[in-house]
Amino acid sequence: MALEPNTTDVLQLLSKNDLENIFEILKANLPRSIRDHHYLFHYLKNYNAIKDPCIARDLSATFKPTFYGPRKRTVGNCTFIAIGEKTPTDYWIFLSTQEENGEELIDCLKKTKLIDWFAEPIYFSCDKKYYDKIYEILKINSNKWIVEEPEGVYYLSKFKVNLFPDAIIPKTYCIKKLNAENANVIDDNWSAKYAGSLKLITSSIQLNGGLGLFNERDEMITWMVTNELMCPGFLTVIESERRKGFGELITKEEFKRFVSQYDIDICVRVLRNNLVSSHLMLKLGSQKITEEIWIGKT
């Protein structure tokens, strides 16, 4: 449920029209703004579903943020704080600004009363550029924070994706669009599995889609799903089928599906220590734009 800030809070609710205006500015600043652009694209694309109570009740809390912006804001900074629905498994705050020094965002984070600093779990995600200043504020409110391995944020032009050659799929395999029934297998094999991840994966499949490669026994052996950040992710190849090129195959096919359906560039996040996926992104012609830092406590 959205918290309505009182008139003394540094933040105010942002309307859909406010978000659409921010989105247009972010669009004009691509690819530098791709992290924030794709997050907003995801929300606006799924706006009707998120606001429909019959649909929203089954969605992951990460799909249902409330957007706030500075009460006294500079429009061109595109500053917003998206506060996710708080549940026993999820409470995620997405921090965003295009201001070079991040002062507007930092001031809001420091002064707002809308964040439950004592919640557990709670996670913040931010651009690496602002991490040091943000972490100083978080330390004032708790000494239990854990900083996760940084994620590289990669950009790949949709025009490059459209030049990918047709896939060569081994005769005993086939590629299928995923559905909610595939979510359990993906969840069971995800290295970041947690109490709320099955709902996250199911919501991602239902609203954003994904692809899987299946063998002759109709067993899914590799897959990729577009997540709540509007990034193709969850890439996994089961152990017995690795080193056969299937990860690259499904990545290319999901990228092509994504571009065909949404007509926007690709944004992918890869953990800094995941050298295999980082190498694949560079091999496909992508460019690393920035890094995402996750800070949380459970």
TORPA-277251 format. One line per field, with one value per residue (C-alpha): residue in one letter; x, y, z. Coordinates in steps of 0.1 Angstrom, whole numbers, m for minus. Example, Ala and Ser with C-alpha at 12.3 -4.5 7.8 and 13.67 -1.06 7.14 Angstrom:
<recs>
residuo = A;S;
c1 = 123;137;
c2 = m45;m11;
c3 = 78;71;
</recs>
This chain:
<recs>
residuo = M;A;L;E;P;N;T;T;D;V;L;Q;L;L;S;K;N;D;L;E;N;I;F;E;I;L;K;A;N;L;P;R;S;I;R;D;H;H;Y;L;F;H;Y;L;K;N;Y;N;A;I;K;D;P;C;I;A;R;D;L;S;A;T;F;K;P;T;F;Y;G;P;R;K;R;T;V;G;N;C;T;F;I;A;I;G;E;K;T;P;T;D;Y;W;I;F;L;S;T;Q;E;E;N;G;E;E;L;I;D;C;L;K;K;T;K;L;I;D;W;F;A;E;P;I;Y;F;S;C;D;K;K;Y;Y;D;K;I;Y;E;I;L;K;I;N;S;N;K;W;I;V;E;E;P;E;G;V;Y;Y;L;S;K;F;K;V;N;L;F;P;D;A;I;I;P;K;T;Y;C;I;K;K;L;N;A;E;N;A;N;V;I;D;D;N;W;S;A;K;Y;A;G;S;L;K;L;I;T;S;S;I;Q;L;N;G;G;L;G;L;F;N;E;R;D;E;M;I;T;W;M;V;T;N;E;L;M;C;P;G;F;L;T;V;I;E;S;E;R;R;K;G;F;G;E;L;I;T;K;E;E;F;K;R;F;V;S;Q;Y;D;I;D;I;C;V;R;V;L;R;N;N;L;V;S;S;H;L;M;L;K;L;G;S;Q;K;I;T;E;E;I;W;I;G;K;T;
c1 = 0;13;23;9;37;26;33;65;82;109;92;59;40;47;18;18;21;52;68;60;77;108;107;109;140;156;148;166;197;202;223;238;204;195;195;167;150;144;131;105;97;89;66;47;44;28;9;m26;m17;0;m31;m56;m62;m71;m38;m16;m24;m5;25;58;62;91;67;46;67;54;73;83;102;115;88;111;127;146;128;159;175;149;153;130;129;108;97;86;57;69;63;80;102;107;113;133;141;153;173;176;188;206;221;259;267;235;228;190;188;211;192;159;173;187;155;125;104;89;115;113;150;143;127;143;147;154;174;186;199;218;242;278;284;264;272;297;273;243;262;271;234;225;252;235;204;219;253;240;243;257;271;265;289;285;266;278;250;255;238;233;217;185;200;229;204;185;216;220;219;191;197;211;192;203;176;167;161;135;130;97;82;80;49;42;46;83;89;97;125;140;137;152;183;187;218;201;170;152;118;101;119;94;68;94;101;65;56;85;74;38;43;76;82;112;125;137;156;140;154;137;122;107;131;141;179;186;165;164;136;131;130;115;144;134;166;169;182;180;203;211;223;219;252;250;245;272;300;278;270;235;239;248;221;193;207;206;171;158;174;157;123;128;136;108;82;93;114;139;176;189;200;216;231;260;278;314;328;308;335;317;286;307;327;295;280;312;313;278;288;275;290;293;276;279;276;247;253;229;230;207;201;181;
c2 = 0;34;57;92;115;144;179;182;152;159;134;134;108;109;104;83;115;125;92;94;128;114;85;108;125;92;80;111;102;66;46;64;63;27;14;38;40;2;1;28;12;m20;m2;18;m12;m32;m3;m16;m51;m37;m15;m43;m58;m92;m94;m75;m98;m126;m105;m104;m74;m63;m56;m32;m2;33;61;93;124;154;179;206;190;199;181;174;155;127;119;93;67;37;20;m16;m33;m45;m82;m109;m118;m85;m48;m32;5;15;48;68;102;117;145;142;146;130;157;158;120;120;149;130;97;115;134;112;95;70;43;17;15;m13;m37;m70;m80;m46;m39;m8;m7;22;33;28;65;73;43;60;88;65;40;67;75;38;34;61;40;5;m13;m45;m38;m63;m50;m75;m83;m54;m61;m47;m30;m37;m21;m38;m19;m35;m29;m53;m78;m77;m87;m119;m149;m175;m200;m234;m257;m294;m318;m333;m299;m272;m236;m228;m197;m202;m203;m203;m241;m237;m214;m241;m256;m221;m213;m246;m239;m202;m194;m165;m184;m170;m173;m149;m159;m183;m155;m132;m157;m165;m128;m122;m150;m139;m102;m101;m136;m158;m187;m222;m249;m284;m318;m348;m358;m323;m314;m278;m276;m239;m208;m170;m148;m110;m97;m68;m46;m52;m71;m106;m127;m159;m174;m210;m242;m274;m290;m320;m297;m271;m263;m270;m234;m236;m205;m183;m199;m191;m156;m147;m160;m143;m110;m114;m121;m92;m67;m80;m76;m44;m26;m13;m19;m47;m40;m69;m71;m95;m100;m87;m121;m139;m139;m163;m141;m109;m124;m134;m99;m84;m111;m102;m65;m50;m21;m18;14;14;m10;m16;m19;m38;m31;m50;m67;m98;
c3 = 0;m9;20;15;29;49;36;58;42;17;m7;m24;m44;m82;m105;m137;m156;m136;m143;m180;m181;m163;m187;m218;m203;m196;m231;m245;m224;m235;m232;m202;m184;m193;m157;m147;m181;m182;m146;m154;m187;m168;m144;m171;m194;m166;m150;m156;m143;m112;m105;m110;m75;m90;m108;m83;m54;m70;m81;m64;m41;m62;m91;m70;m60;m51;m67;m48;m58;m41;m31;m44;m74;m105;m132;m153;m125;m128;m92;m77;m49;m56;m24;m28;m10;24;30;51;21;2;9;m19;m24;m59;m58;m90;m102;m133;m113;m116;m79;m67;m41;m46;m41;m11;6;1;15;45;54;44;70;45;48;76;85;110;85;78;51;34;3;m15;m50;m64;m92;m81;m87;m55;m34;m10;0;2;24;49;53;57;84;105;107;112;115;100;63;39;5;m22;m51;m77;m109;m142;m161;m198;m228;m262;m291;m305;m339;m331;m318;m351;m369;m349;m374;m372;m344;m352;m328;m324;m339;m305;m288;m292;m278;m262;m246;m208;m187;m149;m148;m155;m125;m100;m120;m125;m88;m77;m98;m91;m70;m54;m44;m13;3;m22;m54;m67;m68;m84;m111;m118;m120;m144;m167;m167;m173;m192;m207;m213;m233;m225;m244;m240;m248;m264;m230;m228;m199;m197;m198;m201;m198;m196;m182;m183;m147;m128;m139;m175;m180;m194;m165;m145;m171;m162;m179;m160;m150;m175;m205;m199;m223;m253;m263;m250;m227;m256;m278;m253;m246;m282;m287;m256;m267;m301;m285;m262;m290;m312;m284;m267;m294;m269;m264;m242;m206;m187;m152;m146;m113;m114;m105;m132;m158;m182;m185;m186;m215;m233;m230;m245;m272;m283;m287;m255;m236;m198;m187;m149;m119;m96;m59;m36;1;25;57;65;
</recs>
